[in-house]
Amino acid sequence: MPNFLLLFIIYLSGSDSQGLTSRAVSPPELRVHVGDSALMGCVVQSPEEKDVVKVDWILSKGEHAENEYVLYYYSNLSVPTGRFQNRSHLVGDILQNDGSLLLQNVQEADQGTYTCEIRLKNKSMVFKKFVVLRVLPEKPKELTVLEGGSAEMGCFFQSTEEKHVTKVDWMFSSRKHAKEEVVWSHDFNTPSGHFQNQGHFQNRVNLIGDLSHNDGSIMLQTVKESDQGVYTCHIYLGKLESKKTIVLRVIQEESQEYGDPLEAFSLSQVLIATTPRPKTNRPVILDGNQLVIIVGIVCATFLLLPVLILIVKKTQWNKSSVNSTASLKSLENKEKTNPEKHVYSSITTWESMDGGPSGQSEATYMTMIWPPSTK
């Protein structure tokens, strides 16, 4: 009885330690670039030999987002679903209670929390495992390098499980149907392990990645024009493979001298076609529209000139009229201030009338006497 109780406690603790019954333990996190592969482990630690009946992989992007099925396994059939078809594979050993998932060609929309649910035969309990996937921006699939420079080419295989790289192969092909050439290789299963190409890439390729962290990146130095082509990386975790392809383009400096006269001539033709010609002090030739505009401006000037002259003359005449009016008004004001003085005298004459001394009637004449001149 005590042994049975101890065995039951170990069974539950093993399940909790894997994060299969709760989220109390922080789930592992994978950081994967777009286009790379991700291995998400899901292994049930059970002291009993139980057959796996069903495996479900579900993606959740948040509290308010609808869950999305990635893959399910039932009745010895593994079925990827939806947009994960041809990209998700059940790679675990079902006989060992291993329902691990390989997700290839990771996309931005794949980011989220992945839940693995495993049901064992004759068990009502569902074992769960959680993995958080962070998707990083894609690294360039095409590299353009100046001849004589260096080219860094990455190759990764991220995994939540304690699985390390067992083999890395870098291959080169100058054309699609050309025979591949080994660039760099490393195999932990062979005594020599490391292999460096002794031909075209001799002493020009160095491993810059950390194989203990599933990084098989390389650096190609002193790039030549003949290095242009397709580079393919095959990186393995045991029998699992992740593949990465990079296209390398090599350009040459414009100042480089060419020994082949034909090549130099073709290059000069390209430079002449693409390089803008220097400006020269040539006489400017006007087109038809510009000539019409200039003639129109000259004609308008001649037509408006008489009008401008009349306006100026009229303005001057108005000014002179105003000055004359002002002079007359000032003269009248002066005369009003110095009024003329008139002296009048009356002269009485007598006309002869009947009964008068001379027999004439009397009449009165008014005589106006102007004042003496002041001159």
C-alpha positions in Angstrom: 0.0 0.0 0.0 2.7 2.6 0.9 4.6 1.7 -2.3 1.4 2.2 -4.4 0.9 5.6 -2.8 4.5 6.6 -3.4 4.2 5.6 -7.0 1.0 7.6 -7.4 2.7 10.7 -6.0 5.7 10.3 -8.4 3.2 10.0 -11.3 1.5 13.2 -10.5 4.7 15.1 -9.8 6.1 14.0 -13.1 3.0 15.3 -14.9 3.1 18.7 -13.1 6.9 19.1 -13.8 6.2 18.9 -17.5 3.5 21.5 -17.2 0.9 19.1 -18.5 -1.8 19.7 -15.9 -1.5 23.4 -15.2 0.2 26.6 -16.2 1.9 27.0 -12.8 5.3 26.5 -14.4 6.3 29.0 -17.1 6.0 27.4 -20.5 9.1 27.2 -22.7 9.5 29.9 -25.3 10.9 29.7 -28.8 12.1 32.7 -30.8 12.1 31.8 -34.5 12.7 33.9 -37.6 10.1 33.9 -40.4 10.9 31.0 -42.8 12.8 28.9 -40.2 11.7 25.7 -38.4 10.5 25.2 -34.8 10.5 21.9 -32.9 7.9 21.9 -30.0 8.3 19.0 -27.7 5.4 17.2 -26.0 6.4 14.1 -24.0 4.3 12.5 -21.2 6.4 11.2 -18.3 4.5 8.2 -17.0 5.8 5.3 -15.0 3.3 3.0 -16.7 3.3 1.7 -20.2 0.3 3.3 -21.8 -0.7 3.7 -25.4 -1.3 7.2 -26.8 -4.9 7.3 -28.1 -5.1 10.9 -29.2 -2.8 14.0 -29.7 -4.1 17.5 -30.4 -2.1 20.6 -31.1 -4.0 23.9 -30.7 -2.9 27.5 -31.3 -4.3 30.3 -29.2 -3.4 33.9 -30.0 -5.1 35.6 -27.0 -8.1 35.6 -24.7 -10.5 37.0 -27.3 -9.1 35.1 -30.3 -10.6 31.9 -31.5 -8.4 28.8 -31.0 -7.1 27.2 -34.2 -6.3 23.6 -34.7 -2.8 22.9 -36.0 -2.7 19.1 -36.1 -4.3 16.1 -34.5 -3.4 12.4 -34.2 -6.1 9.7 -33.9 -6.3 6.0 -34.9 -2.6 6.0 -36.1 -3.2 8.9 -38.4 -1.6 12.3 -38.2 -3.7 15.0 -39.8 -2.4 18.7 -40.2 -5.3 21.1 -40.6 -6.0 24.5 -42.3 -3.1 26.7 -43.2 -0.7 24.4 -41.3 -1.0 21.7 -44.0 2.3 20.7 -45.5 4.0 22.7 -42.7 3.2 20.8 -39.5 4.4 17.3 -38.8 4.0 14.9 -35.8 7.6 13.9 -35.3 7.5 12.3 -31.8 7.6 8.6 -31.1 4.1 7.7 -30.2 5.2 4.4 -28.6 7.3 6.5 -26.2 4.4 8.9 -25.4 6.0 11.5 -27.5 3.7 13.8 -29.5 6.3 16.5 -30.5 5.4 18.8 -33.4 7.7 20.2 -36.1 6.5 23.4 -37.6 8.3 24.4 -40.8 8.4 27.7 -42.7 7.2 29.7 -39.8 5.0 32.7 -40.6 4.2 35.9 -38.6 0.6 34.6 -38.1 2.0 31.5 -36.3 2.9 33.5 -33.2 1.1 32.6 -30.1 0.7 29.9 -27.4 0.6 26.2 -28.6 -1.1 23.6 -26.5 -0.4 19.9 -26.8 -3.1 17.6 -25.4 -2.3 13.9 -25.0 -4.8 11.2 -24.1 -3.6 7.8 -22.9 -5.5 4.5 -23.2 -7.8 3.8 -20.3 -7.1 7.2 -18.7 -9.6 10.0 -18.3 -7.0 12.5 -17.5 -5.7 14.8 -20.4 -2.0 15.7 -20.2 -1.1 19.1 -21.5 2.0 20.9 -22.5 2.4 24.6 -23.5 4.9 26.3 -25.8 5.1 30.0 -26.5 6.2 30.9 -30.1 7.7 34.3 -30.8 8.2 35.1 -34.5 11.1 37.4 -35.5 11.4 39.3 -38.8 12.6 37.3 -41.7 16.3 37.3 -42.5 17.1 38.0 -46.2 16.9 35.2 -48.6 19.0 37.1 -51.1 22.4 38.6 -50.3 24.2 41.2 -52.5 27.9 41.4 -51.7 30.7 43.4 -53.3 33.4 41.3 -54.8 36.2 40.9 -52.3 33.9 41.4 -49.3 32.3 38.9 -46.9 28.9 37.2 -46.8 27.2 36.0 -43.6 24.6 33.2 -44.1 22.4 32.0 -41.2 21.0 28.6 -40.5 19.0 27.8 -37.4 16.9 25.0 -35.9 15.1 26.1 -32.7 13.8 23.5 -30.3 12.2 23.3 -26.9 13.7 19.9 -26.3 17.2 19.1 -25.2 18.2 18.1 -28.7 21.4 19.3 -30.3 22.6 19.5 -33.8 23.9 16.2 -35.1 24.9 17.4 -38.6 25.2 20.5 -40.8 25.7 20.6 -44.5 26.2 23.7 -46.7 25.9 23.1 -50.4 26.4 25.4 -53.4 25.0 25.4 -56.9 25.7 28.0 -59.6 22.6 27.0 -61.5 19.4 25.1 -60.8 20.4 22.0 -62.6 24.2 22.1 -61.9 25.8 19.6 -59.6 26.0 20.7 -56.0 29.3 21.4 -54.4 30.1 21.1 -50.7 30.9 24.4 -49.1 31.2 23.3 -45.4 30.0 20.3 -43.5 30.1 19.0 -39.9 28.9 15.6 -38.8 29.0 14.5 -35.1 28.5 10.9 -36.1 31.8 10.6 -38.0 35.3 10.5 -36.4 36.6 13.4 -38.4 33.5 15.5 -37.8 34.5 18.7 -39.5 34.9 18.9 -43.3 36.3 21.9 -45.1 36.1 22.1 -48.9 39.6 21.7 -50.5 38.5 23.2 -53.8 36.7 26.4 -54.7 35.9 27.4 -51.1 39.2 26.3 -49.5 40.1 28.4 -46.4 37.4 30.9 -47.1 34.5 29.5 -45.0 34.3 29.8 -41.2 31.6 28.6 -38.8 30.2 31.6 -36.9 27.2 29.9 -35.3 27.1 28.0 -32.0 26.2 24.3 -32.7 25.4 23.7 -29.1 22.5 26.2 -29.6 21.5 24.7 -32.9 23.1 27.5 -34.9 25.0 26.4 -38.1 25.6 29.9 -39.6 28.8 30.4 -41.7 30.8 33.3 -43.0 32.2 33.3 -46.6 35.2 35.5 -47.0 36.9 37.1 -50.0 33.9 36.7 -52.1 34.6 36.0 -55.8 32.4 36.5 -58.9 32.3 32.7 -59.3 30.7 32.4 -55.8 27.4 33.8 -57.1 24.7 31.2 -56.9 22.4 29.3 -54.6 23.5 28.1 -51.1 21.5 25.5 -49.2 21.8 24.6 -45.5 20.7 21.3 -44.2 20.7 21.2 -40.4 19.7 18.0 -38.5 18.5 17.2 -35.0 18.8 13.5 -35.1 16.6 12.4 -38.0 14.8 15.8 -38.1 15.9 18.1 -40.8 15.5 21.9 -41.3 16.4 23.4 -44.7 17.4 27.0 -45.5 18.2 28.4 -49.0 20.0 31.7 -49.7 20.8 33.3 -53.1 24.1 35.1 -53.3 24.7 37.9 -55.8 28.2 39.4 -56.4 28.7 42.8 -57.8 32.0 44.4 -59.0 33.4 47.8 -58.3 33.0 50.3 -61.2 36.7 51.3 -60.9 37.9 47.8 -61.5 40.0 47.3 -64.6 39.2 44.4 -67.0 41.7 42.5 -68.9 39.3 41.3 -71.6 38.9 44.1 -74.2 35.4 42.9 -75.1 34.3 42.9 -71.5 35.8 46.4 -71.0 33.9 47.6 -74.2 30.6 46.2 -73.0 31.1 47.8 -69.6 31.9 51.1 -71.2 28.7 50.9 -73.2 26.7 50.2 -70.0 28.4 53.2 -68.3 27.6 55.4 -71.2 24.0 54.3 -71.2 23.5 54.7 -67.5 25.8 57.7 -66.7 24.3 61.2 -67.2 26.2 63.3 -69.7 27.9 66.5 -68.4 26.2 69.8 -69.2 27.6 71.9 -72.1 27.2 75.7 -72.8 25.1 75.2 -75.9 22.8 78.0 -77.3 19.3 77.5 -76.0 16.7 76.8 -78.7 13.2 77.7 -77.8 10.3 75.5 -78.8 7.0 76.7 -80.5 5.1 77.3 -77.2 7.8 79.5 -75.8 8.0 81.6 -79.0 4.2 82.1 -78.9 4.3 83.3 -75.3 7.1 85.8 -76.0 5.4 87.2 -79.1 2.2 87.6 -77.1 3.9 89.5 -74.4 5.5 91.9 -76.9 2.2 92.6 -78.7 0.4 93.2 -75.5 3.0 95.7 -74.5 2.6 97.7 -77.7 -1.2 97.7 -77.4 -1.2 98.8 -73.8 1.5 101.6 -74.3 -0.9 104.2 -75.9 -3.5 103.6 -73.1 -0.8 104.1 -70.5 0.2 107.4 -72.1 -3.4 108.7 -72.2 -3.9 107.8 -68.5 -0.7 109.7 -67.6 -1.8 112.8 -69.6 -5.3 112.7 -68.2 -3.9 112.5 -64.7 -1.7 115.6 -65.4 -4.6 117.6 -66.8 -6.7 116.8 -63.8 -4.0 118.0 -61.6 -3.7 121.3 -63.5 -7.5 121.8 -63.4 -7.4 121.3 -59.7 -4.6 123.9 -59.4 -6.6 126.5 -61.5 -9.7 126.1 -59.5 -7.8 126.5 -56.3 -6.2 129.7 -57.6 -9.6 131.2 -58.5 -11.0 130.4 -55.2 -8.1 132.0 -53.4 -8.6 135.2 -55.5 -12.2 135.4 -54.6 -11.5 135.0 -51.0 -9.0 137.8 -51.2 -11.5 140.2 -52.8 -14.0 139.4 -50.1 -11.6 140.3 -47.4 -10.9 143.8 -49.1 -14.3 145.1 -50.3 -14.4 148.3 -52.5 -15.6 151.5 -50.9 -18.0 153.6 -53.0 -18.8 157.3 -52.4 -22.0 158.7 -53.5 -23.1 162.4 -53.8 -26.4 163.8 -54.7 -26.8 166.8 -57.0 -30.0 168.6 -57.2 -31.0 170.3 -60.4 -34.0 172.3 -61.0 -35.9 172.1 -64.2 -38.1 174.9 -65.3 -41.7 174.2 -64.4 -44.7 176.2 -64.6 -44.7 178.6 -61.6 -40.9 178.2 -61.1 -38.5 181.0 -61.5 -37.1 179.5 -64.7 -40.2 177.7 -65.7 -38.5 174.2 -65.5 -39.3 171.2 -63.4 -37.0 170.1 -60.7 -35.0 166.8 -61.0 -32.5 165.0 -58.8 -29.4 163.3 -60.4 -27.2 160.8 -58.7 -23.6 161.0 -59.4 -21.2 158.2 -58.4 -17.8 159.2 -57.6 -15.0 156.6 -57.5 -12.5 156.8 -54.8 -9.1 158.1 -55.8 -6.7 155.5 -57.0 -4.4 154.1 -54.4 -1.6 153.6 -56.8 
